[in-house]
Amino acid sequence: MASPQPVVIYAPGSDGGRRVRVDDRFVGLAYGVLDVVEFLRRAGLEDVDDVWVEQSSLIEWRGAGPEQWGGRDAGTS
């Protein structure tokens, strides 16, 4: 796994998507935990999965935790 980088998942927007930032880069708009997993893999964190994303202290969840996606179930993408 690459060196840990701070990850911020912002509060859900009006469409349910949540902005994802890795270190100082915006990497995408996630609609579920699996989207976050894919963004982190593309950023070099190859060994992450949905459980890691939900439990990691490396991730700062703003406005709501990993279970809230603006009307969509967590984990869907």
Secondary structure, 3 states (H helix, E strand, C coil): CCCCCCEEECCCCCCCCEEEEECCEEEEEECCHHHHHHHHHHCCCCCCCHHHHHHCCCEEECCCCCCCECCECCCCC
